[in-house]
Amino acid sequence: MTAVPLTWLYAPGDRPHVVAKALTCGADVVVIDLEDAVAPDRKAYARQATAELLRDRQPVPVHVRVNALDGPWAEADLAAIAPAPGLSALRLPKVTSPAEVAGVARRAVPAGGGELALYALLETALGVERAFAVATAQSALRGIALGETDLRADLGVRDDAGLDWSRSRVVVAARAAGLPPPAQSVHPDTRDLAGLAASCAHGRSLGFLGRAAVHPRQLPVIERAYLPTQEETERAETIIKAATAQQGAQALPDGRFVDAAVVAEARRTLALARRT
C-alpha cells in the first residue's frame, strides 16, 4: 500500500463483480458506492453484498460511500457496514454541518472499538460555506472533498471555471484544519482522457492531490498528472542539497531563491516521487 493515495476508484455496491475487478485494477483506494450509483430498489442488495465482501480484509483500502445522512437508507448502511473488518473508512455524502459528522462518528463504531475514519463530501453551497467547520468537526475525520456534480447543479454554474472558488475554499479549509489536500472530484467522461489530464493539471495547480475515478482507464492518467516529473524531482533534489549544505535563505547559482517554505515544498515533491 502506498503512503500517499492518488487514485480513488468508485464501484457500484450492487455489482459485486465490478467491485471485485476494481480491487485488482491498481487503484490506491477502492470506494464502494451505495448512494448515487445504486437505484432505490437495489439499495438493500448493495448493502448486503458490500457487508458480505467486507467480512474479510481486502488487498487495498476500501471505503464505502453511504447514502445521504438525512435519507431513508443511511442508518441501515451504518449499522451493516461500520463493524465490517474489511472497511477502511466511510465517505459521507452531501454533508452540510459539523453535527452530521459528529453524529456518524458516535454511531459508526468498528467491531473492535475505537474510531472509524470518515471523509466528508461537500456537495452544496451550504456545505462549501461551512467547509472549515466540517473539517474540524471530529477527530475521526480524515479528509474533505467536493462532490462537483451536485455542487454544479446547486450553484447553477455555466462552465467548469465557475467551480474554482469552491475548489480553492475546500483546499484552504483542509489545510487550515491540518487535513491532507483534498482529492479532485470525478471526471465523468470516461473516454475523454485528454480532458481528464488537462483537468488534473488544473486541479494540481489549485492544490488538490489525487483524484477520484469511475473507470480503471482513468487511473494511469491521474497518477501521471499528480506524480512529479523528472525535472521537478531533479529541481527538488537540488534544493534539498543546497539547504543541507547551508542553513537559512540563499540563492542558487541559477538565480532561484531558497528559503524554508521552498525546502518544505521540495520535500513534499520528493515524497511523492518515492511513493511507489
N, C-alpha and C positions, 0 to 999 in steps of 0.2 A: 504494500500500500504506500502511495506517495505521501509526502508530508504536506504538500500544498495542492489541494484539489483544483483542477482547472476545468474538468468536464463533469457535468451532471446530466445523466441521460434519463428522461422520463419514459415510463412504460405503463400502459393501462392495466389496472389491477384485475379487470375481468378477462384478461387474455394471458393466462399463465405461460403459454408457450412463448409469447413475446417477452414477458419478464425473464424467462429462462435464457432467451437469446441475449437480452440486454446485459445480463450478468457476465457474459463471456465476450462482450464487444470491446473491452478495453477502457470503458469509462471509469473515472476515478470514484464516482458515486452513482448508484442507480436509485432513481426516485420512482417508487410505485405510486401511481396516481389513482386515488379513489374519488376524485372530485370531477373536474371538467371532462376528463376522458371517458367517464363511465355514465351510461344512461341511467335514469332513475330506476328502471325495472331491473337493472343489473347491479345495483349498489350492494345488496346483501351478498350476492355471489362473489363480487370483487373483494368484499371484506373477508369473507370466509376463506377464499383462495389465498389471500395475502397472509392471513393469520396462520394458515397451514404451512405456507412456504417459510415463514419466519420462525417456525418452531426450531429451526436449525440455523446455525451460523452460516453466513454466506461468504463467498470468496472476495467480495468487495463490500464496502459500507452500503447499507440500504436505508434510505429514508422513505417515509410514507407521507404523501400529502393527503390529509384527511379532508372531509367535506367541510363546508362553511360552518363556522362555530355557532352561528345563530340559526342553523338549519335543522332539519329533522333527523339527519344521519350522524352528526358529529359525535354524540355521546356513545352510540354503539361502536363507532370507529375507535374511539379512545379506549373503550373497555376491552375490545377484542385485540387491538394492535399493540398498545403500550406495554403489556407484560411480555411480549414475544422476545425470546432470547436473541433472535437474528436481527432485531431492529436497532439501527444506529441513531436515528433521530426522527422527529416528527416535523413536517412542514405545515404551517398553519396558514390557510388562505384568507385573503380579504380581512386582515387584521386592521382594526381602526383605533384600538385603545390598549394601554398597558394592562388594564384589568383582564382583557381576554387572554393575554399571555400568562399572567399570574394564575388565572383560573385553570388553564390547561396544566400548568406546572404542578398545581395541587392535586389534580385528578389523574394525571398520566404518570403513574409510578411504575418503574421497571419491576420485574418479578423479584429481583434481588435487592430491591430498595435503592435509595439514592436518587439522583437527578437524571431525568431523561433529556437529552439535548433537544432543543427546539429552535426552529427557524421561522421567522415571521415574514409573510409576503404582504407587501403594501400595494394594494390594487385600486385604491380610490383616492380622491383628492384629500379626504379627511385622514386617511392613513398616512399619506405623504406629509401632511401638515404636522402630524404627531410622530414623525419618524424618530426623533431623538428620545422622546418619552417611551416609545415602544422599545427602542434599542436598549434602554436602561431599566426595563420593567422587572427583570428577573434574572438571577444568576444562571439559570438553565438556558437562557437564550444564547445561542452561538452565532447568530447572524441574522441579517435582514436583507431583503431583496425586493425588487419591483416585480409586479405582475403586469406587464405592459399592455396586454390585450384589453383587459378590463379597465385599466387606467386610461388608455386611449379613448375608450368609449365614454368613460365618466367625464373626461375633460373636453371631449369633442375636438381634439386637435386635428388639424388638416394634414400634417405630414410628420415625419419622424422627428424633425428638429423641434417640434412642439413639446417633446418629452424631455429635452435636455436639462431644463431647470429641475424637474423632478428627479432625474438621474443624479445630478450633482448634489441635490439635497440629501438623497439617501447615502451617497458615498461619504459626504461630510458627517452625517449623523452616525454612521457606522464607525468612522474614525474617532469621532468625539466620544463615543461610548466604549472605545477600546476593543471593538469587534474587528474581525478581518474585513478586508474590502469586499463589497458585495459581488456576486456573480451576475453577469448580464441575464436578462430575460431571454426567452427562446426567440430564434429567428424562424417564423412559421413556414416559410417556403423552403422545403427540404431539398429542392433541386437547385436553388439559387446559391451555389457555393461561392461565387464571386461576390455577390451581395453580402453573404454571411461574413466573408473575410473583411470586406470594407467596413461592415458594421462593427466587427470585433476590434478593428484598428481604432475606430472612433470611440468605442467603449473603453478601450485601454487608455486612450488619451484623457478620458474623463475620470479615471481612477478605478475602474472595475478590474476584477481579477477572475478570469474564467467565465464560463457561460453554460447555461442550461441548453440541452438539445432535445429534439424529439425524434431524431433518426441517427443511427450509427454513422452514416456517411458524413455527418456534420462534425464528428469528434476530432478527426485529424486537422480539420480547418481551424477549429477553435484552439487546439493545442499549439499549432504553429503560430497563430496570431498572438498568443499570450506568452509563449516562451521567448526569452531574449534571443536576438540574432547574434551571430558570431561577432559582428562589430560591436554590439552593445556589451557582450561579455568581455571582449578584449579591453574596451574602454573602462569597464568596471574594475578589471584586474589592475589596470594601470593606476587608477585612483587609489585602490587599496594599497598597492605597493608604495605609492608616494606618501600616503598617510602613515604607513608603518615606518617609513624612513624618517619622517619629520612630523612632529606634533604641531597642531594649530593650523590656521588658514594659510594657504600657499597657492602659488600659481604654477601650473605645469608648463613645461617647455613650449607646448603648442598654444599657450595663452589661456587655457581653461583654468578657472578658479575653483579651488577645492576647499571646502570647509566641512564641518561636522554633518550638516544636512546632506551634502553631496556624497560623503562617505557612507552615510546610512542608506541612501538610495542605491549606491553601488553594492552594498552588502545584500540588499534585497534582490538585486539583479542576479548576483552570483548564486544566491539560494535557489532562485527559480531555475537557473541554468543547470543546477546539480540535482534537481528534483527527482530524476529517474535513476 
